[in-house]
């Protein structure tokens, strides 16, 4: 009898430890905020964790709730946002984008050789690759051509550069080098624009808004997000495909064209590019945007364009889901399973970023990255993340306009 009690006590202790351990793990991997529709909390069930009852004061309200494992073990307190279901048109069409930065981005610092002596004024004054120069002596710098003109106007006297680094505005004083013939340099290479082709994720018919790419546009040399001042949307035409292979990402090869969508960009942020179009880019029927807790592993489809035709549906598998709020563009691991698409591209290729992911007739996400060594697999972002960021960016524009 005593042995039975001892064994039972040990077993109960082990079970309790396992449950508490599982609770700790789940508390770390599950987000601290969820959105649900006004219909109720039945939508929230993740990893066997459900949301305990909460009070809803209607759409737009925020309240608290508690995540419970098996309706018994408390996991964590969370914030619940009550929302209307978003409805958008899934796209999958290619589009071109031309974007100008706010200021000019430093992509390289370089030596200046004068009379066999090397100078590096930019580096010596603390200028770093990725810095964005917005002003010289309080005068705005908008284009690459502005920089040498304003440096020459210094006549060799120290100039003050206003730069943005890690979202902070700082000043650096720099002494230009006289290279002869009244030509002065500070030893920087800069860029003021970017252009490329991607895939449009969604279109919002009521507002004419769109979202695409699923990730921000970064500078090719620095890897930093390009700070945007203005951007233009154009049509795009796919001409050919360079197939992906292990260790080498493939590409959709195409060009900007006058046919197709046109409009402008209001934001380039971590979860994509957002803006407004002059007309609907595709004729697909609207569908509901899924909340992240409604996405599940298993079969799904993407919509994308890999030739000069219209967007098509292709089969994929959602292999895993990551709710970590720090991994905003890498929420889903997906695998291409469609034989036709594999024959065309051998997996995910550059230019497919933004291709909408559809599951249970809902927009659940968008393709963002490829696994270079395994191009049949890649990452996707939750569609909910894109919609939230678009709404936030739109509020900033409205506030600025007011």
Residue pairs with C-beta under 8 A, 6 or more apart in sequence:
19 69
19 73
22 69
23 69
23 73
23 74
23 75
26 47
26 49
26 67
26 69
26 75
26 76
27 75
27 76
29 47
29 322
29 323
29 324
30 46
30 47
30 49
30 67
30 75
30 76
30 78
30 323
31 78
31 292
31 323
31 324
31 325
32 76
32 78
32 79
32 325
33 78
33 79
33 80
33 81
33 325
34 44
34 51
34 65
34 78
34 79
34 80
34 81
34 291
34 292
34 293
35 80
35 81
35 82
35 83
35 291
35 384
36 43
36 44
36 51
36 80
36 81
36 82
36 83
36 291
37 43
37 82
37 83
37 84
37 85
37 291
38 56
38 58
38 59
38 82
38 83
38 84
40 56
41 50
41 51
41 53
41 54
41 65
41 80
43 291
43 293
43 294
44 50
44 51
44 293
45 51
45 293
46 293
46 323
48 69
48 70
49 67
49 68
49 69
49 75
50 67
50 68
50 71
51 65
51 66
51 67
51 68
51 78
51 80
52 65
52 66
52 67
52 68
52 71
53 65
54 63
54 64
54 65
54 80
55 63
56 63
56 82
57 63
57 82
58 82
59 82
59 83
59 84
60 82
60 83
61 81
61 82
62 79
62 80
62 81
62 82
63 79
63 80
63 82
64 77
64 78
64 79
64 80
65 77
65 78
65 79
65 80
66 74
66 75
66 76
66 77
66 78
67 74
67 75
67 76
67 77
67 78
68 74
68 75
69 75
85 288
85 289
86 288
86 289
86 387
87 286
87 287
87 288
87 289
88 202
88 203
88 204
88 205
88 286
88 287
88 289
88 363
88 387
89 202
89 203
89 204
89 205
89 280
89 282
89 284
89 285
89 286
89 287
90 201
90 202
90 284
90 287
90 303
90 356
90 358
90 363
91 199
91 200
91 201
91 202
91 203
91 210
91 212
91 281
91 282
91 284
91 303
91 311
91 356
92 199
92 200
92 282
92 302
92 303
92 304
92 305
92 311
92 312
92 355
92 356
93 199
93 200
93 260
93 261
93 281
93 282
93 305
93 310
93 311
94 197
94 198
94 199
94 200
94 236
94 237
94 238
94 252
94 254
94 260
94 305
94 351
95 197
95 198
95 199
95 200
95 212
95 233
95 234
95 235
95 236
95 260
95 261
95 281
96 195
96 196
96 197
96 233
96 234
96 235
96 236
96 255
96 256
96 257
97 195
97 196
97 197
97 198
97 212
97 217
97 231
97 232
97 233
97 234
97 265
97 273
98 193
98 194
98 195
98 231
98 232
98 234
98 256
99 193
99 194
99 195
99 217
99 226
99 228
99 230
99 231
99 232
99 265
99 268
99 273
100 142
100 143
100 192
100 193
100 228
100 229
100 230
100 231
101 132
101 191
101 192
101 193
101 194
101 226
101 227
101 228
101 229
102 132
102 134
102 164
102 227
102 228
102 229
103 132
103 133
103 134
103 135
103 140
103 141
103 142
103 163
103 164
103 192
103 227
103 229
104 132
104 133
104 141
104 142
104 143
104 144
104 146
104 147
104 190
104 191
104 192
105 130
105 131
105 132
105 133
105 190
105 191
105 192
105 219
105 222
105 224
105 226
105 227
106 122
106 127
106 128
106 129
106 130
106 131
106 132
106 133
106 188
106 189
106 190
106 222
107 129
107 189
107 190
107 191
107 219
107 221
107 222
108 129
108 188
108 189
108 221
109 120
109 122
109 123
109 127
109 128
109 129
109 187
109 188
109 189
110 120
110 122
110 187
110 188
110 189
111 118
111 119
111 120
111 187
112 118
112 119
112 120
112 121
112 177
112 179
112 185
112 187
113 119
114 177
114 178
114 179
114 180
119 177
119 187
120 187
121 174
121 175
121 176
121 177
121 185
121 186
121 187
122 174
122 186
122 187
122 188
123 187
125 161
125 172
125 173
125 174
125 175
126 172
127 161
127 163
127 172
127 174
127 186
127 188
128 165
129 221
129 222
130 165
130 219
130 222
130 223
130 224
131 163
131 164
131 165
132 163
132 164
132 165
132 227
133 141
133 147
133 161
133 162
133 163
133 188
133 190
134 140
134 141
134 162
134 163
134 164
134 169
135 141
135 161
135 162
136 146
136 147
136 150
136 151
136 159
136 160
136 161
136 162
137 150
137 154
137 159
137 160
138 160
138 162
139 150
140 146
141 147
141 150
142 192
142 229
143 192
144 190
144 191
144 192
147 188
147 190
148 185
150 159
151 159
151 176
151 184
151 185
151 186
152 182
152 183
152 184
154 176
154 184
155 182
155 184
156 175
156 176
156 178
156 184
157 176
158 173
158 174
158 175
159 173
159 174
159 175
159 176
159 186
160 171
160 172
160 173
160 174
161 171
161 172
161 173
161 174
162 169
162 170
162 171
163 169
163 170
163 171
163 172
164 170
164 227
174 186
176 184
176 185
176 186
177 184
177 185
177 186
177 187
178 184
179 185
191 219
191 221
194 217
194 219
194 220
194 226
195 256
196 217
197 236
197 252
197 254
197 255
197 256
197 351
198 212
198 213
198 273
198 351
198 353
198 354
199 212
199 213
199 304
199 305
199 351
199 352
199 353
199 354
199 355
199 367
200 210
200 211
200 212
200 261
200 281
200 354
201 210
201 211
201 212
201 213
201 214
201 272
201 354
201 355
201 356
201 363
201 366
201 383
201 386
202 210
202 211
202 289
202 356
202 363
202 383
202 386
202 387
203 209
203 210
203 277
203 280
203 281
203 282
204 210
205 280
205 286
207 276
208 263
208 276
208 277
208 278
208 279
209 274
209 275
209 276
209 277
209 390
209 394
210 233
210 261
210 263
210 274
210 275
210 276
210 277
210 281
211 272
211 273
211 274
211 354
211 386
211 387
211 390
212 272
212 273
212 274
212 354
213 272
213 273
213 353
213 354
213 366
213 368
214 271
214 272
214 329
214 353
214 354
214 365
214 366
214 367
214 368
214 380
214 381
214 386
215 270
215 271
215 272
215 329
215 353
215 368
215 369
215 381
216 225
216 226
216 268
216 269
216 270
216 271
216 272
216 273
217 225
217 226
217 268
217 273
218 224
218 225
218 226
219 226
225 268
225 269
225 270
226 268
227 268
228 265
228 267
228 268
230 264
230 265
231 264
231 265
231 266
231 268
231 273
231 275
232 263
232 264
232 265
233 261
233 262
233 263
233 264
233 265
233 275
233 277
234 256
234 257
234 258
234 260
234 261
234 262
235 256
235 257
235 258
235 259
235 260
235 261
235 262
236 254
236 255
236 256
236 257
236 260
237 254
237 255
237 257
237 259
237 260
237 308
238 252
238 253
238 254
238 305
238 306
238 307
238 308
238 351
239 253
239 254
239 255
239 308
240 253
241 250
241 251
241 252
241 253
241 306
241 307
241 344
241 345
241 349
242 250
242 251
242 253
242 349
243 250
243 344
243 345
243 346
243 349
244 250
244 345
244 346
244 347
244 348
244 349
244 370
244 375
245 346
245 375
246 372
246 373
246 374
246 375
247 372
247 373
248 372
249 349
249 350
249 370
249 372
249 375
250 345
250 346
250 347
250 349
250 350
250 375
251 349
251 350
251 351
252 305
252 306
252 349
252 350
252 351
252 352
253 351
254 351
260 281
261 277
261 278
261 279
261 281
262 277
262 278
262 279
263 275
263 276
263 277
263 278
264 275
264 276
265 273
265 274
265 275
266 274
266 275
266 276
266 393
266 394
266 397
267 273
267 274
267 275
267 389
267 390
267 393
267 396
267 397
269 389
269 393
270 328
270 329
270 389
271 328
271 329
271 381
271 385
271 386
271 389
272 354
272 366
272 381
272 386
272 389
272 390
274 389
274 390
274 393
274 394
282 310
282 311
284 303
284 311
287 358
287 361
287 362
287 363
288 361
288 362
288 363
289 362
289 363
289 383
289 384
289 387
290 359
290 360
290 362
290 363
290 364
290 383
290 384
291 384
292 323
292 331
292 382
292 384
292 385
294 360
294 362
294 364
295 318
295 321
295 332
295 359
295 364
295 365
295 382
296 318
296 321
296 359
297 317
297 318
297 319
297 320
297 321
298 317
298 318
298 359
299 315
299 316
299 317
299 318
299 359
300 315
300 316
300 317
300 318
300 334
300 357
300 358
300 359
300 364
301 313
301 314
301 315
301 316
301 357
301 358
301 359
302 313
302 314
302 316
302 334
302 336
302 352
302 355
302 356
302 357
302 358
302 367
303 311
303 312
303 313
303 314
303 355
303 356
303 358
304 311
304 312
304 314
304 341
304 352
304 355
304 367
305 311
305 312
306 312
306 341
306 344
306 345
306 352
307 344
313 358
314 336
314 338
314 340
314 341
315 336
315 337
315 338
315 341
316 334
316 335
316 336
316 337
316 338
316 357
317 334
317 335
317 337
318 332
318 333
318 334
318 357
318 359
318 364
318 380
319 333
319 334
319 335
319 377
320 332
320 333
321 331
321 332
322 330
322 331
322 332
322 333
323 331
328 381
328 385
329 368
329 369
329 379
329 381
329 385
330 368
330 369
330 379
330 381
331 365
331 379
331 380
331 381
331 382
331 385
332 357
332 364
332 365
332 379
332 380
332 381
332 382
333 377
333 378
333 379
333 380
334 357
334 367
334 377
334 378
334 379
334 380
335 376
335 377
336 342
336 345
336 347
336 348
336 376
336 377
342 376
345 352
346 375
346 376
347 370
347 374
347 375
347 376
347 377
347 378
348 367
348 369
348 370
348 371
348 375
348 376
348 377
348 378
349 370
349 375
350 370
352 367
353 366
353 367
353 368
353 369
354 366
354 367
355 366
355 367
356 363
356 365
356 366
356 383
357 363
357 364
357 365
357 366
357 367
357 380
357 383
358 364
363 383
364 382
364 383
365 380
365 381
365 382
365 383
366 380
366 381
366 383
366 386
367 378
367 379
367 380
368 378
368 379
368 380
368 381
369 378
369 379
370 377
370 378
371 377
371 378
371 379
